[in-house]
């Protein structure tokens, strides 16, 4: 079983930083390439750019919790929840556009 993970392309777990603007503030996020790929897929499914999706997720989590202690970790969890929903074939609404 370990070979499934050990033989993963190292580029997938290499970290990459991206800068984006959230509410006028430039923010830098560092995530592994695999997570950037998943976020891009999620965004495309919603007809958004990756930055728009991330901004929407930030707005939703701060509205629900007032603050985010570790936004990068939150995004990783969003990705794994998205993959779990894909696996179960249950539709998942990613972005509340009415808010």
C-alpha distances in whole Angstrom, upper triangle without the diagonal:
4,5,6,8,9,10,12,16,18,20,18,18,22,24,27,31,33,36,38,41,41,44,46,43,41,38,35,31,28,25,22,23,20,22,25,24,23,26,28,27,28,31,32,31,34,36,36,35,32,35,37,34,33,37,37,34,36,39,37,35,39,41,39,38,41,39,35,34,31,31,28,26,28,27,23,23,25,23,20,22,23,20,20,23,22,20,22,25,27,29,30,33,32,35,38,41,44,44
4,5,5,6,8,10,14,15,18,16,16,19,22,25,28,31,34,36,39,39,43,44,42,39,36,33,29,26,23,20,21,18,21,24,23,22,26,27,26,28,31,32,31,34,36,36,35,31,34,36,33,32,36,36,33,35,38,37,35,38,40,38,37,40,37,33,32,29,29,26,24,26,25,22,22,25,22,20,23,24,20,21,24,23,21,24,26,29,31,30,33,32,35,38,41,44,43
4,5,5,6,8,12,13,16,15,15,18,21,25,28,30,34,36,39,40,43,44,42,40,36,33,30,26,23,20,20,18,21,23,22,22,26,27,26,28,31,31,31,34,36,35,34,31,34,36,33,32,36,37,34,36,39,38,36,39,42,40,39,42,39,35,34,31,31,27,26,28,27,23,24,26,23,21,24,24,21,22,25,24,22,25,27,30,31,31,34,33,36,39,41,45,44
4,6,6,7,11,13,15,13,14,17,20,23,26,28,32,33,37,37,41,42,40,37,34,31,28,25,21,18,18,15,18,21,19,19,23,24,22,24,27,28,28,30,32,32,31,28,31,33,30,30,33,34,31,33,36,35,33,37,39,37,37,39,37,33,32,29,29,25,24,25,24,20,21,23,20,18,21,21,17,18,22,20,18,21,23,26,28,27,30,29,32,36,38,41,41
4,5,5,9,10,13,11,11,14,17,20,23,26,29,31,34,34,38,39,37,34,31,28,25,22,18,15,15,13,16,18,17,17,21,22,22,23,26,27,27,30,31,31,29,26,29,31,28,27,31,32,29,30,34,33,31,34,36,35,34,36,34,30,29,26,25,22,21,23,21,18,19,21,18,16,19,20,17,18,21,20,19,22,24,26,27,27,29,28,31,34,37,40,39
4,6,9,9,13,12,11,14,17,20,24,26,30,32,35,36,40,41,38,35,32,29,26,22,19,16,16,15,18,20,19,20,23,24,24,26,28,29,30,32,34,33,31,28,31,33,31,29,33,34,31,33,36,35,34,36,39,37,37,39,36,32,31,27,27,24,22,25,24,20,22,24,21,19,23,23,20,22,25,24,22,26,28,30,31,30,33,31,34,37,40,43,42
4,6,8,11,11,12,14,17,20,24,26,30,32,36,36,40,41,39,36,33,30,26,23,20,16,16,14,18,20,19,19,23,24,23,25,28,28,29,32,33,32,31,28,30,33,31,30,33,34,32,33,37,36,35,38,40,39,38,40,37,34,33,29,29,25,24,26,25,21,23,25,21,20,24,24,20,22,25,24,22,26,27,30,31,30,33,31,34,38,40,43,43
4,6,8,7,8,11,14,17,21,23,27,28,32,33,36,37,35,32,29,26,23,20,17,13,12,11,14,16,15,16,19,20,19,22,24,24,25,28,29,29,27,24,27,29,27,26,30,31,28,30,33,33,31,34,37,36,35,37,34,31,30,26,25,22,21,23,21,18,20,21,18,17,21,20,18,20,23,21,20,24,25,27,28,27,30,28,31,34,36,39,39
4,5,6,8,9,13,15,19,21,25,27,30,32,35,36,34,31,28,25,22,19,16,12,11,10,14,15,14,16,19,19,19,22,23,24,25,28,28,28,25,23,25,28,26,25,29,30,28,30,33,33,32,34,37,36,36,37,35,31,30,26,25,22,22,24,21,19,21,22,19,19,22,22,19,22,24,22,22,26,27,29,29,28,30,28,31,34,36,39,39
4,5,6,6,10,13,16,19,23,25,29,30,34,34,32,29,26,22,20,16,14,10,10,10,13,14,14,16,19,19,20,22,24,25,26,29,29,28,26,23,25,28,26,25,28,30,28,29,32,32,31,33,36,35,35,36,33,29,28,24,24,20,20,23,21,18,21,22,19,19,23,22,20,23,26,24,24,28,29,31,31,30,31,29,31,35,36,40,39
4,6,5,8,10,14,16,20,22,26,27,31,31,29,26,23,20,17,14,12,9,7,8,11,12,11,14,16,16,18,20,21,22,24,26,26,25,22,19,21,25,23,22,25,27,26,26,30,30,29,31,34,34,33,35,32,28,27,23,22,19,19,22,19,17,20,21,18,19,22,21,20,23,25,23,24,27,28,30,30,28,29,27,29,32,33,37,36
4,6,8,10,14,16,19,21,25,26,30,30,28,25,23,19,16,13,10,7,5,5,8,9,9,11,13,14,15,17,19,20,21,23,24,23,21,18,20,23,21,20,23,25,23,24,28,28,26,29,32,31,31,32,29,26,25,21,20,16,17,19,16,14,17,17,14,15,18,18,16,19,21,20,20,24,24,26,26,25,26,23,26,29,31,34,34
4,6,9,13,15,19,21,25,25,29,30,27,24,21,18,15,11,9,5,6,6,9,10,11,13,15,16,17,19,20,22,23,25,26,24,22,19,20,23,22,20,23,25,23,23,27,27,25,28,31,30,29,30,27,24,23,19,18,14,15,17,15,12,16,17,14,15,18,18,17,19,22,21,21,25,26,27,27,26,27,24,26,30,32,35,34
4,7,10,13,17,19,23,24,28,28,26,23,20,16,14,10,8,5,6,8,10,11,12,14,16,16,18,20,21,22,24,26,27,25,22,19,20,23,22,20,23,25,23,24,27,28,26,28,31,31,30,31,28,24,23,19,18,15,16,18,16,14,18,19,16,17,21,21,20,23,25,24,25,28,29,30,30,28,29,26,28,31,32,36,35
4,7,10,13,16,20,21,25,25,22,19,16,12,10,6,5,4,6,9,9,9,12,14,14,15,18,19,20,22,24,25,25,23,20,17,17,21,20,17,20,22,21,20,24,25,23,25,28,28,27,28,24,21,20,16,15,12,13,16,14,13,16,17,15,17,20,20,20,23,25,24,25,28,29,30,29,27,27,24,26,29,30,33,32
4,7,10,13,17,18,22,22,20,16,14,10,8,5,6,6,6,10,10,8,11,14,13,14,17,18,18,20,22,23,23,21,17,14,15,18,18,15,18,21,19,19,23,24,23,24,27,28,27,27,24,21,20,17,15,12,14,16,14,14,17,18,16,18,21,21,21,24,25,25,26,29,30,30,29,27,27,23,24,28,28,32,30
4,7,10,13,15,19,18,16,13,10,6,5,4,7,9,9,13,12,10,13,15,14,14,18,19,18,20,23,23,23,20,17,13,13,16,16,14,16,19,18,17,20,22,21,22,25,26,25,25,22,19,18,15,13,11,14,16,14,14,18,18,17,19,22,21,22,25,26,26,28,31,31,31,30,27,27,23,23,26,27,30,29
4,7,10,12,16,16,13,10,8,5,5,7,8,11,11,14,12,9,13,15,12,13,16,17,16,18,21,20,20,17,13,11,9,13,14,11,13,16,16,15,18,20,20,20,23,25,24,24,21,18,19,16,13,11,15,16,13,15,18,17,17,20,22,21,22,25,26,26,28,31,30,30,29,26,25,21,21,24,24,27,26
4,7,10,13,12,10,6,5,4,6,9,11,14,14,17,15,13,16,17,15,15,19,19,17,19,22,21,21,17,14,12,9,12,14,11,12,15,16,14,17,19,19,19,22,24,23,22,20,18,18,16,13,13,16,17,15,17,20,19,19,22,24,23,24,27,28,28,30,33,32,32,30,27,26,22,21,24,23,26,25
4,7,10,9,8,6,5,6,8,11,13,16,16,18,16,13,16,17,14,14,18,17,15,17,20,19,18,14,11,10,7,9,11,9,9,12,13,12,14,17,17,17,19,22,21,20,18,17,18,16,13,13,17,16,14,17,20,18,18,22,23,22,24,27,27,27,30,32,31,31,28,25,23,19,18,20,20,23,21
4,6,6,5,4,6,9,11,14,16,20,20,22,19,16,19,20,16,17,20,19,16,19,22,19,19,15,13,12,8,10,12,10,8,12,13,11,12,16,16,16,18,20,20,19,17,16,18,17,14,15,18,18,16,19,21,20,21,24,25,24,26,29,28,29,32,33,33,32,29,26,24,20,18,20,19,21,19
4,5,5,6,7,10,11,15,17,20,21,22,19,17,20,20,16,17,20,18,16,19,21,19,19,15,14,12,9,9,11,9,6,9,11,8,9,12,13,12,14,17,17,15,14,13,16,15,12,14,17,16,15,18,20,18,20,23,23,22,25,27,27,28,31,32,31,30,27,24,22,18,16,17,17,19,16
4,6,8,10,13,15,19,21,24,25,26,23,21,24,23,20,21,23,21,19,22,23,21,21,17,16,16,12,11,13,12,8,11,13,10,9,13,14,12,13,17,17,15,14,15,17,18,15,17,20,18,18,21,23,21,23,26,26,25,28,30,29,30,34,34,34,32,29,26,23,20,17,18,17,18,15
4,7,9,13,15,19,21,25,25,27,24,22,25,25,21,22,25,23,21,23,25,23,22,19,17,17,13,13,16,14,11,14,16,13,13,17,17,16,17,20,20,18,17,17,20,19,17,19,22,21,20,23,25,23,25,28,28,28,30,33,32,33,36,37,37,35,32,29,26,23,20,21,20,21,19
4,6,10,13,16,19,22,23,25,22,20,24,24,21,21,25,23,21,24,26,24,24,20,18,17,13,14,16,14,11,14,15,12,13,17,17,15,17,20,19,17,15,15,17,17,15,16,20,19,18,21,23,22,24,27,27,27,30,32,32,32,35,37,36,35,33,29,27,23,21,22,22,23,21
4,7,10,13,16,20,20,23,20,18,21,22,19,19,23,22,20,23,25,23,23,19,17,15,12,14,16,13,11,15,16,13,15,18,18,17,19,22,21,19,17,16,17,16,14,15,18,18,17,20,22,21,22,26,27,26,28,31,31,31,34,36,36,35,32,29,27,23,22,23,23,25,23
4,7,10,13,17,18,20,17,15,19,20,17,18,21,20,19,22,24,22,22,19,16,14,11,13,14,11,10,14,14,11,14,17,16,15,18,20,19,18,15,13,14,13,11,11,15,15,14,17,19,18,19,22,24,23,25,28,28,29,31,33,33,32,30,27,25,22,20,22,23,25,22
4,7,10,13,15,17,15,13,17,18,15,17,20,20,18,21,24,23,23,19,16,14,11,14,15,12,12,16,15,13,16,19,18,17,21,22,21,20,17,15,15,12,11,10,14,14,13,15,18,18,18,21,23,23,24,27,28,28,30,32,33,32,30,27,26,22,22,24,24,27,25
4,6,10,12,14,11,10,14,15,13,14,18,17,16,19,22,21,22,18,16,12,11,14,14,10,12,15,14,12,16,17,16,17,20,21,20,19,16,13,13,10,8,6,10,11,10,11,15,15,15,17,19,19,21,23,24,25,27,29,29,29,27,24,24,20,20,22,23,26,24
4,7,9,12,10,9,13,14,13,15,18,18,18,20,22,23,23,20,17,14,13,17,16,13,15,18,16,15,19,20,18,19,23,23,22,22,19,15,15,11,10,7,10,12,10,11,14,15,14,17,19,19,20,23,24,24,26,28,29,29,28,25,25,21,22,25,26,29,27
4,6,8,6,7,10,11,10,13,15,15,16,18,20,21,22,19,17,13,13,17,15,12,15,18,15,15,19,20,18,20,23,23,22,23,20,16,16,12,10,7,9,11,9,8,12,13,11,13,16,16,17,19,21,21,22,25,26,26,25,23,23,19,21,24,25,28,27
4,5,6,7,9,10,11,13,15,16,17,19,20,22,23,21,18,15,16,19,17,15,18,20,18,19,22,23,21,23,26,26,25,26,23,19,19,15,14,10,11,13,11,9,13,14,12,13,16,16,16,19,21,20,21,24,25,26,25,23,24,21,22,26,27,31,30
4,5,5,6,9,10,11,12,14,15,17,19,20,21,19,16,13,15,18,17,15,19,20,19,20,23,24,23,25,28,28,27,28,25,22,22,18,16,13,14,16,13,11,15,15,12,14,17,16,15,19,21,19,21,24,24,25,25,23,23,20,22,26,27,30,30
4,6,5,6,9,10,11,12,14,15,17,19,20,19,17,14,16,19,16,15,19,20,18,20,23,23,22,25,27,27,27,28,26,22,22,18,17,13,14,15,12,10,13,13,10,11,14,13,12,15,17,16,17,20,21,22,22,20,21,19,21,25,26,30,29
4,5,5,6,8,10,10,12,14,15,17,18,16,15,11,13,16,13,12,16,17,15,16,19,19,18,21,23,23,23,24,22,18,19,15,13,10,11,11,8,7,10,10,7,9,12,11,11,14,16,15,17,19,20,21,20,18,19,16,18,21,23,26,26
4,5,5,6,9,10,10,12,14,15,16,14,12,8,11,13,12,11,14,16,14,16,19,19,19,21,24,24,24,25,22,19,20,16,14,11,13,13,9,9,13,12,9,12,15,13,13,17,18,17,19,22,22,22,21,19,19,16,17,21,22,26,25
4,5,5,6,9,10,11,13,15,15,14,12,9,13,15,13,13,16,17,16,18,21,21,21,24,26,26,26,28,25,22,23,20,17,14,15,16,12,11,14,13,10,12,15,12,12,16,17,15,17,20,20,21,20,18,19,16,18,22,22,26,26
4,5,5,6,9,10,11,13,14,13,12,10,13,14,11,12,16,16,14,17,19,19,19,22,24,23,24,26,24,21,22,19,16,13,14,14,10,9,11,10,6,9,11,9,8,12,13,11,14,17,16,17,16,14,15,13,15,19,20,24,24
4,5,5,6,9,10,11,12,10,9,6,9,11,8,8,12,12,11,13,16,16,16,19,21,21,21,23,21,18,20,17,14,12,13,12,8,9,11,9,7,10,12,9,11,14,14,13,16,18,18,18,16,14,14,11,13,16,17,21,21
4,5,5,6,9,10,10,9,7,5,9,10,9,10,13,14,13,16,18,18,19,21,23,23,25,26,24,21,23,20,17,15,17,16,12,13,15,12,10,14,15,12,13,16,16,15,18,20,19,20,18,16,15,13,14,18,18,22,22
4,5,5,6,9,10,10,10,8,12,13,10,12,15,15,15,17,20,19,20,23,24,24,26,27,26,23,25,22,19,17,18,17,13,14,15,12,10,13,13,10,10,14,13,12,15,17,16,16,15,13,14,12,14,17,18,22,22
4,6,5,7,9,9,9,8,11,11,8,10,13,12,11,15,16,16,17,20,21,21,22,24,23,21,23,20,17,16,16,15,11,12,13,10,8,11,11,8,10,13,12,11,14,16,14,14,12,10,10,8,10,14,15,18,19
4,5,5,6,5,6,5,8,8,6,8,11,10,11,14,15,15,17,19,20,21,22,24,23,21,23,21,17,16,18,16,13,14,15,12,11,15,14,11,13,16,15,14,18,19,18,17,15,13,11,9,9,13,13,17,17
4,5,5,6,7,8,11,10,9,12,14,14,14,17,19,19,20,23,24,24,26,27,26,24,27,24,21,20,21,19,16,17,18,15,14,17,17,13,15,18,16,14,18,20,18,18,15,14,13,11,12,15,15,19,20
4,6,8,10,10,14,12,10,13,16,14,14,18,19,18,20,23,23,23,25,27,27,25,27,25,21,21,22,19,16,17,18,14,13,16,15,11,13,16,13,12,15,17,14,14,11,11,10,9,10,14,14,17,19
4,5,9,10,12,10,8,12,13,11,12,16,16,15,18,20,20,21,23,25,24,23,26,24,20,20,21,19,16,18,18,14,14,17,16,13,15,17,15,14,18,19,16,16,12,11,9,7,8,10,10,14,15
4,7,10,12,10,9,13,14,13,14,17,18,18,20,22,22,23,26,27,26,25,28,26,22,22,24,21,18,20,21,17,17,20,19,16,18,21,18,17,21,22,20,19,16,14,12,11,10,13,11,15,17
4,6,8,6,6,10,10,10,12,14,15,16,18,20,20,22,24,24,24,22,25,23,19,19,21,19,16,18,19,16,16,19,19,16,18,21,19,18,22,23,21,21,17,15,13,11,10,13,11,15,16
4,5,5,6,9,10,11,12,14,15,17,18,20,21,23,24,24,23,22,24,22,18,18,20,18,15,17,19,16,15,19,19,17,19,22,21,20,23,25,23,23,20,18,16,13,12,15,14,18,18
4,5,5,6,9,10,11,12,14,15,17,18,20,21,22,23,21,19,21,19,15,14,16,15,12,14,16,13,12,16,17,14,16,20,19,18,22,24,22,22,20,17,16,12,12,16,15,19,19
4,5,5,6,9,10,10,12,14,15,16,18,20,21,21,19,17,20,17,14,13,16,15,12,15,17,15,15,18,19,17,19,22,22,22,25,26,25,25,22,19,18,14,13,16,15,18,18
4,5,5,6,9,10,11,12,14,15,16,18,20,20,19,18,20,19,15,15,18,16,13,16,18,15,15,19,19,17,20,22,21,21,25,26,25,23,20,18,15,12,10,12,12,15,14
4,5,5,6,9,10,11,12,14,15,16,18,19,18,16,19,17,13,14,16,13,10,13,14,11,12,15,15,13,16,18,17,18,21,22,21,20,17,14,12,9,8,11,11,14,14
4,5,5,6,9,10,11,12,14,15,16,16,15,13,16,14,10,10,13,11,8,11,13,10,11,15,15,14,17,19,18,19,22,24,23,22,19,16,14,11,10,13,13,16,15
4,5,5,6,9,10,11,12,14,15,15,14,13,16,15,11,12,15,13,11,15,16,13,15,18,18,17,20,22,21,22,25,26,26,24,21,18,16,12,10,12,12,15,13
4,5,5,6,9,10,11,12,14,14,14,13,17,16,12,14,16,13,11,15,15,12,14,18,16,15,19,20,19,20,24,24,23,21,19,15,12,9,7,8,9,11,10
4,5,5,6,9,10,11,12,13,12,11,14,13,10,11,12,9,8,12,12,9,11,14,13,13,16,18,17,18,21,22,22,20,17,14,12,8,7,9,11,14,12
4,5,5,6,8,10,10,10,9,8,12,11,8,10,12,9,9,13,13,11,14,17,16,16,19,21,20,22,25,25,25,23,21,17,15,12,11,12,13,15,13
4,6,5,6,9,10,9,10,10,14,14,11,14,16,12,13,16,16,14,17,19,18,18,22,23,22,23,26,27,26,24,22,18,15,13,10,10,11,13,9
4,6,5,6,9,9,10,10,14,14,12,15,15,12,12,15,14,12,15,18,16,16,20,20,19,21,24,24,24,21,19,15,13,10,8,8,10,11,9
4,5,5,6,7,7,7,11,11,9,12,12,9,10,14,12,11,14,16,15,16,19,20,19,21,24,24,24,22,20,16,15,12,11,11,14,15,12
4,5,5,4,5,6,10,12,10,14,14,11,13,16,16,14,18,20,18,19,23,23,23,25,28,28,28,26,24,20,18,15,14,14,16,16,13
4,6,6,8,10,14,15,14,17,17,14,16,19,18,16,20,21,20,20,24,24,23,26,28,28,28,25,23,19,17,15,13,12,14,14,10
4,6,8,10,13,15,14,17,16,13,15,18,16,15,18,20,18,19,22,22,21,24,26,26,26,23,22,18,16,15,13,12,15,15,12
4,5,7,10,12,12,15,15,12,15,17,16,15,19,20,18,20,23,23,23,26,28,27,28,25,24,21,19,17,16,16,18,19,15
4,7,10,13,12,16,16,14,16,19,18,18,21,23,21,23,26,26,26,29,31,31,31,29,27,23,21,19,18,17,19,19,16
4,6,9,9,13,13,11,14,17,16,16,19,21,20,22,25,25,25,28,30,30,31,29,27,24,22,19,18,18,20,21,18
4,6,6,9,10,8,11,13,13,13,16,18,18,19,22,23,23,25,27,28,29,27,26,22,21,18,17,18,21,22,19
4,6,9,9,9,12,13,13,15,17,18,19,21,23,23,25,27,28,29,31,29,28,24,24,21,21,22,24,26,22
4,6,5,6,9,10,11,13,15,16,17,19,20,21,23,25,26,27,29,27,26,23,23,19,20,22,24,26,23
4,5,5,6,9,10,10,12,14,15,16,18,20,21,22,24,26,27,25,24,20,20,16,17,19,21,23,20
4,5,5,6,9,10,11,13,14,15,17,19,20,21,23,25,26,25,24,21,20,17,18,20,22,25,23
4,5,5,6,9,10,11,12,14,15,17,18,20,21,23,24,23,23,20,20,17,18,21,23,26,24
4,5,5,6,9,10,10,12,14,15,16,18,20,21,22,21,20,17,17,14,15,17,20,22,20
4,5,5,6,9,10,10,12,14,15,16,18,20,21,20,19,16,15,12,13,16,19,21,20
4,5,5,6,9,10,11,12,14,15,17,19,20,20,19,16,17,14,16,19,22,24,23
4,5,5,6,8,10,10,12,14,15,16,18,17,17,14,15,13,15,18,21,23,22
4,6,5,6,9,10,10,12,14,15,16,15,14,11,12,9,12,14,17,20,19
4,5,5,6,9,10,10,12,14,15,15,14,12,13,11,13,17,19,22,22
4,5,5,6,9,10,10,12,14,14,15,12,15,13,16,19,22,25,24
4,5,5,6,9,10,11,12,11,12,9,12,10,14,16,19,22,22
4,5,5,6,9,10,10,10,10,7,10,8,12,15,18,21,21
4,5,5,6,9,10,11,11,10,13,12,16,19,21,24,24
4,5,5,6,9,9,11,10,13,13,17,20,22,25,25
4,5,5,6,6,7,7,10,11,15,17,20,22,23
4,5,5,7,7,8,12,12,16,19,21,24,24
4,5,8,10,11,15,15,19,22,24,27,28
4,5,9,10,14,15,19,21,24,26,27
4,6,9,12,14,18,20,22,24,26
4,6,10,12,16,17,20,22,23
4,7,9,12,14,16,18,20
4,6,9,11,14,16,17
4,6,7,10,12,13
4,7,9,12,13
4,6,9,9
4,6,6
4,6
4
